[in-house]
Amino acid sequence: MSKKKNDSDMAGNEVTAGVTIYDLAENLGVSASTVSRALSGSPKVGEKTRQRVLEAARAANYMVNTAARTLRQGKARTVEVVFPLAAVGRRQISEPFYVDMLAVISEELTRRNYDLLLFNTVPWMRDNASQSNRVDGMIMIGGQGHEHEAINKFAASYQNLVVWGAKVKGQQYLTVGSDNITGGRIAAEHIISLGHKKIAYFGDPMEPEMEQRREGFFQVMAEAGLKVDPSLLFRVPFDARGAKIAAQAAVASGRHFDAAICGSDVIALNVMDVLKSAGRKVPDDVSVIGYDDISLAYSYGQKLTTICQHIPVGGSLLVDMLFSLISGEDIAPVTIPPTLKIRESCGVQRRRQ
């Protein structure tokens, strides 16, 4: 017997008139409860059965009213992902790091049968979706350098929040991120091992992640008995446009350096382009090392030596930890150990006449 319009299935999903959950169950040769669980994303249903149910539901134009399900279950099955671009100037959602991270998060949420709601402004600058039934939790990517105190304040009233970024003093929110000091140390150790001494650093110390990477560089330089040349510390933002402008200014300044440690791969790739345009060969004249290991690092014309912060692992951890928070678990920030990826942009320092 078919249900009337806006009746409910066994999982509390409100459905439209026409084909019912019982019709689907009869056609598939399974129970109505199995169909209901499959449509609701229950882990109690095997993947093959879930796919059979979903395909049959699509073919029959069976629709679930998710708004009704939210009211009945108290869950929206939606996670908000925030890239606080408005807070950090010219950055775009198309920046390679964001694209790579978002791909991982999206895949992880889809696997859990959750929807993704994407924002490019922080919640305290708009009507806050995260405080309504529209989302079950929030993942924020970056923005610490400009929004740390605001994130702290927001986290005091909204618990289901995980931030990709550095672990910083006084934070009241959960983070997943790279061990940036160790990463900076690894980069410096590799560059020094190749014989380089005139080493430039490109990055923005206002961003906690880059400041920590620079600190690792400083530590290793001191341990090696090498002085950091303040004139070779170039302040460069994360975004591609800003990185290119800063790199052009650095090269035009005439300051000599035989190696460049960069706070991100986007910065490193732009530094490489500018150096080549100025007639300086990479790595023959200047070695360049990045940080992130975005997909462009190994698909670009000249493959970039970089510090890998394991974006797939980070994206998966962000989602895993958010769901642990949603379940009421008590968890701590996670720091991911970085590794060195040696490719084509670094070489042994040549002796100069």
C-alpha positions as CSV (number, residue, x, y, z in Angstrom):
1,M,0.0,0.0,0.0
2,S,1.4,3.4,-1.0
3,K,1.8,6.2,1.5
4,K,0.2,9.6,1.1
5,K,2.1,12.7,0.2
6,N,4.5,13.8,3.0
7,D,4.2,10.6,4.9
8,S,7.4,9.2,6.6
9,D,9.5,6.2,6.1
10,M,10.9,4.0,8.9
11,A,14.0,6.2,9.5
12,G,11.9,9.4,9.8
13,N,12.6,10.5,6.3
14,E,9.6,12.4,4.9
15,V,8.9,11.2,1.3
16,T,6.8,12.4,-1.6
17,A,3.8,10.8,-3.1
18,G,4.2,8.0,-5.7
19,V,6.7,5.2,-5.1
20,T,7.1,4.3,-1.5
21,I,9.8,2.6,0.6
22,Y,7.7,-0.5,0.6
23,D,7.5,-0.6,-3.2
24,L,11.3,-0.3,-3.4
25,A,11.8,-3.0,-0.8
26,E,9.4,-5.4,-2.7
27,N,11.1,-4.8,-6.0
28,L,14.6,-5.3,-4.6
29,G,13.7,-8.3,-2.5
30,V,14.9,-6.7,0.8
31,S,13.1,-5.4,3.9
32,A,11.7,-1.9,4.2
33,S,14.0,-1.3,7.1
34,T,17.0,-2.2,4.9
35,V,15.9,0.3,2.3
36,S,15.3,3.0,4.9
37,R,18.8,2.5,6.5
38,A,20.4,2.6,3.0
39,L,18.8,5.9,2.2
40,S,19.7,7.3,5.6
41,G,23.4,6.3,5.2
42,S,23.4,3.8,8.0
43,P,26.7,1.9,8.4
44,K,24.6,-1.3,9.1
45,V,24.0,-1.6,5.4
46,G,26.7,-3.1,3.1
47,E,28.0,-0.9,0.3
48,K,26.7,-3.2,-2.5
49,T,23.2,-3.2,-1.0
50,R,23.3,0.6,-0.5
51,Q,24.2,1.2,-4.1
52,R,21.4,-1.1,-5.3
53,V,18.9,0.8,-3.2
54,L,20.2,4.2,-4.3
55,E,20.1,3.2,-8.0
56,A,16.5,1.8,-7.6
57,A,15.4,5.0,-5.8
58,R,16.9,7.2,-8.5
59,A,15.3,5.1,-11.3
60,A,11.9,5.3,-9.6
61,N,12.2,9.1,-8.8
62,Y,11.9,8.3,-5.1
63,M,12.7,11.5,-3.2
64,V,13.5,12.1,0.5
65,N,12.6,15.4,2.1
66,T,15.8,16.2,3.9
67,A,14.3,19.2,5.8
68,A,11.8,16.9,7.4
69,R,14.5,14.4,8.2
70,T,16.5,17.1,9.9
71,L,13.5,18.1,12.2
72,R,12.8,14.5,13.1
73,Q,16.4,13.2,13.7
74,G,18.0,16.5,14.9
75,K,20.7,16.0,12.2
76,A,21.2,17.9,9.0
77,R,23.7,15.4,7.6
78,T,25.5,18.5,6.3
79,V,29.0,19.9,7.2
80,E,30.0,23.5,6.5
81,V,33.4,24.0,5.1
82,V,34.8,27.5,5.4
83,F,37.6,29.1,3.5
84,P,37.8,32.5,5.1
85,L,39.0,34.3,2.0
86,A,37.4,37.6,2.9
87,A,39.7,37.8,5.9
88,V,42.9,37.1,4.0
89,G,42.9,39.5,1.0
90,R,43.3,38.2,-2.5
91,R,43.2,34.5,-2.0
92,Q,40.9,32.5,-4.2
93,I,39.1,29.2,-3.7
94,S,40.9,28.1,-6.9
95,E,44.3,28.2,-5.1
96,P,45.8,24.7,-5.5
97,F,46.1,24.0,-1.8
98,Y,42.4,24.7,-1.2
99,V,41.4,22.6,-4.3
100,D,43.5,19.6,-3.1
101,M,42.2,19.8,0.5
102,L,38.6,20.3,-0.5
103,A,38.7,17.3,-2.8
104,V,39.7,15.1,0.1
105,I,37.1,16.5,2.5
106,S,34.4,16.2,-0.1
107,E,35.3,12.6,-0.7
108,E,35.3,11.8,3.0
109,L,31.9,13.4,3.6
110,T,30.4,11.7,0.5
111,R,31.6,8.4,1.9
112,R,29.6,9.1,5.1
113,N,26.6,10.2,3.1
114,Y,26.9,13.8,4.2
115,D,26.5,16.9,2.2
116,L,29.0,19.8,2.0
117,L,28.0,23.4,2.4
118,L,30.8,25.7,1.2
119,F,31.4,29.3,2.4
120,N,34.2,31.8,1.7
121,T,33.4,34.1,4.6
122,V,33.7,33.4,8.3
123,P,30.4,32.7,10.2
124,W,30.7,35.7,12.5
125,M,30.6,37.9,9.4
126,R,27.2,36.6,8.2
127,D,24.0,35.0,9.3
128,N,25.5,32.0,11.1
129,A,24.3,28.7,9.4
130,S,26.3,26.7,11.9
131,Q,24.1,27.7,14.8
132,S,20.9,26.5,13.1
133,N,19.8,23.0,12.1
134,R,21.3,23.5,8.6
135,V,24.7,21.9,9.5
136,D,26.0,19.4,12.0
137,G,29.5,20.8,12.2
138,M,32.2,23.1,10.6
139,I,35.6,22.7,9.1
140,M,37.6,25.9,8.7
141,I,40.7,26.0,6.4
142,G,43.2,28.7,7.3
143,G,42.6,32.2,8.5
144,Q,44.4,31.9,11.8
145,G,46.7,34.8,11.1
146,H,43.8,37.3,10.8
147,E,41.1,35.6,12.7
148,H,42.7,33.7,15.7
149,E,40.9,35.7,18.4
150,A,37.6,35.6,16.5
151,I,37.9,31.8,16.1
152,N,38.6,31.5,19.8
153,K,35.5,33.5,20.6
154,F,33.3,31.6,18.2
155,A,34.6,28.2,19.5
156,A,33.4,29.1,23.0
157,S,29.8,29.0,21.8
158,Y,30.1,26.4,19.0
159,Q,31.7,23.1,19.8
160,N,31.6,21.2,16.6
161,L,34.5,23.0,14.9
162,V,37.8,21.8,13.5
163,V,40.4,24.1,12.0
164,W,43.2,23.3,9.6
165,G,46.2,25.3,10.8
166,A,49.0,25.7,13.3
167,K,48.8,24.8,17.0
168,V,49.2,28.2,18.6
169,K,49.4,29.5,22.1
170,G,46.0,30.1,23.8
171,Q,43.9,28.5,21.2
172,Q,40.4,27.3,22.4
173,Y,39.6,25.3,19.2
174,L,40.7,22.0,17.8
175,T,43.3,22.0,15.0
176,V,44.8,19.6,12.5
177,G,48.0,20.7,10.9
178,S,51.6,20.1,9.9
179,D,54.5,20.2,12.4
180,N,55.6,23.4,10.9
181,I,58.8,24.0,12.9
182,T,60.0,20.5,12.0
183,G,59.1,21.1,8.4
184,G,61.1,24.3,8.4
185,R,64.1,22.5,9.9
186,I,63.9,19.7,7.3
187,A,63.9,22.3,4.5
188,A,66.9,24.2,5.9
189,E,68.9,21.0,6.6
190,H,68.4,19.8,3.1
191,I,69.4,23.2,1.6
192,I,72.5,23.5,3.8
193,S,73.5,19.9,3.0
194,L,73.8,20.9,-0.6
195,G,76.3,23.6,0.3
196,H,74.1,26.7,0.2
197,K,74.9,29.5,2.6
198,K,73.2,32.6,1.1
199,I,69.7,31.4,1.8
200,A,66.6,33.5,1.3
201,Y,63.2,32.9,3.0
202,F,59.9,33.7,1.3
203,G,56.8,33.7,3.5
204,D,54.4,35.8,5.6
205,P,55.4,35.8,9.4
206,M,51.9,37.1,10.2
207,E,50.5,33.6,9.3
208,P,51.2,31.2,12.2
209,E,52.1,28.3,9.9
210,M,54.7,30.3,8.0
211,E,56.1,31.9,11.1
212,Q,56.7,28.4,12.6
213,R,58.3,27.2,9.3
214,R,60.6,30.3,9.4
215,E,61.4,29.5,13.1
216,G,62.6,26.0,12.1
217,F,64.8,27.6,9.4
218,F,66.3,30.0,12.0
219,Q,67.0,27.2,14.4
220,V,69.0,25.1,11.8
221,M,70.9,28.2,10.5
222,A,72.0,28.9,14.1
223,E,73.0,25.3,14.7
224,A,75.0,25.3,11.5
225,G,76.9,28.5,12.5
226,L,75.3,30.4,9.6
227,K,73.9,33.9,9.9
228,V,70.5,34.8,8.7
229,D,70.7,37.8,6.4
230,P,67.7,40.0,7.3
231,S,67.8,41.5,3.8
232,L,66.9,38.0,2.4
233,L,63.8,37.6,4.5
234,F,61.0,38.4,2.0
235,R,57.5,38.9,3.3
236,V,55.2,37.1,0.8
237,P,51.5,36.2,1.2
238,F,50.1,32.7,0.4
239,D,48.2,33.7,-2.7
240,A,49.7,33.3,-6.2
241,R,49.4,37.0,-7.3
242,G,51.0,38.3,-4.1
243,A,53.7,35.7,-4.3
244,K,54.6,36.7,-7.9
245,I,54.8,40.4,-7.1
246,A,57.0,39.8,-4.0
247,A,59.3,37.5,-5.9
248,Q,59.7,40.0,-8.7
249,A,60.6,42.7,-6.2
250,A,63.1,40.4,-4.5
251,V,64.9,39.6,-7.7
252,A,64.8,43.2,-8.9
253,S,66.4,44.3,-5.6
254,G,69.7,42.7,-6.7
255,R,70.2,40.9,-3.4
256,H,72.2,37.7,-4.1
257,F,71.0,34.4,-2.8
258,D,71.8,30.9,-4.0
259,A,68.8,29.1,-2.4
260,A,65.2,30.0,-1.6
261,I,63.2,28.3,1.2
262,C,59.5,29.1,0.6
263,G,56.6,28.9,3.0
264,S,54.3,27.3,0.5
265,D,54.5,25.5,-2.9
266,V,52.5,28.4,-4.6
267,I,55.2,30.8,-3.4
268,A,58.0,28.5,-4.6
269,L,56.5,28.0,-8.0
270,N,56.2,31.7,-8.5
271,V,59.7,32.3,-7.3
272,M,60.9,29.7,-9.8
273,D,59.1,31.4,-12.7
274,V,60.4,34.9,-11.8
275,L,64.0,33.6,-11.4
276,K,63.8,31.9,-14.8
277,S,62.4,35.1,-16.4
278,A,65.4,37.0,-14.9
279,G,67.8,34.5,-16.5
280,R,68.7,32.6,-13.4
281,K,68.6,28.8,-13.7
282,V,66.9,26.5,-11.2
283,P,68.6,24.6,-9.6
284,D,72.0,25.5,-11.2
285,D,72.0,29.1,-10.0
286,V,69.4,29.0,-7.3
287,S,67.9,26.0,-5.4
288,V,64.2,26.4,-4.5
289,I,62.2,24.3,-2.0
290,G,58.5,24.6,-1.2
291,Y,56.1,23.5,1.5
292,D,52.8,21.6,1.1
293,D,53.2,19.1,-1.8
294,I,50.2,20.2,-3.8
295,S,49.4,18.4,-7.0
296,L,51.2,21.1,-9.0
297,A,54.4,20.4,-7.2
298,Y,54.9,17.2,-9.2
299,S,52.9,18.0,-12.3
300,Y,54.4,21.4,-13.0
301,G,57.1,21.8,-15.8
302,Q,60.0,21.5,-13.4
303,K,59.1,19.2,-10.5
304,L,59.4,21.0,-7.1
305,T,61.4,19.7,-4.2
306,T,59.1,20.4,-1.2
307,I,58.1,19.6,2.3
308,C,55.1,17.3,2.2
309,Q,52.4,17.9,4.8
310,H,50.3,15.0,3.6
311,I,47.1,16.8,2.5
312,P,45.1,13.6,2.0
313,V,45.9,12.6,5.6
314,G,45.1,16.0,6.8
315,G,41.7,16.2,5.0
316,S,40.7,12.8,6.3
317,L,41.7,13.7,9.9
318,L,39.7,16.9,9.7
319,V,36.6,14.9,8.9
320,D,37.3,12.1,11.3
321,M,37.9,14.5,14.2
322,L,34.8,16.5,13.4
323,F,32.6,13.4,13.6
324,S,34.3,12.5,16.9
325,L,33.3,15.9,18.2
326,I,29.8,15.4,16.9
327,S,29.7,12.1,18.8
328,G,30.7,13.9,22.0
329,E,34.2,12.4,22.2
330,D,37.0,14.3,24.0
331,I,39.9,14.7,21.5
332,A,43.1,16.8,21.2
333,P,44.7,18.7,18.4
334,V,46.7,16.6,15.9
335,T,50.1,17.5,14.4
336,I,51.1,15.6,11.2
337,P,54.9,14.9,10.8
338,P,56.1,16.4,7.5
339,T,58.5,14.6,5.1
340,L,61.0,15.8,2.4
341,K,60.1,15.1,-1.3
342,I,63.2,15.5,-3.4
343,R,62.6,16.3,-7.0
344,E,64.2,18.7,-9.5
345,S,64.4,22.2,-8.1
346,C,67.3,21.8,-5.7
347,G,71.0,21.1,-6.5
348,V,74.5,21.1,-5.1
349,Q,75.9,24.6,-4.7
350,R,78.4,25.3,-7.5
351,R,81.8,26.8,-6.7
352,R,82.0,30.4,-7.9
353,Q,85.1,31.9,-9.4
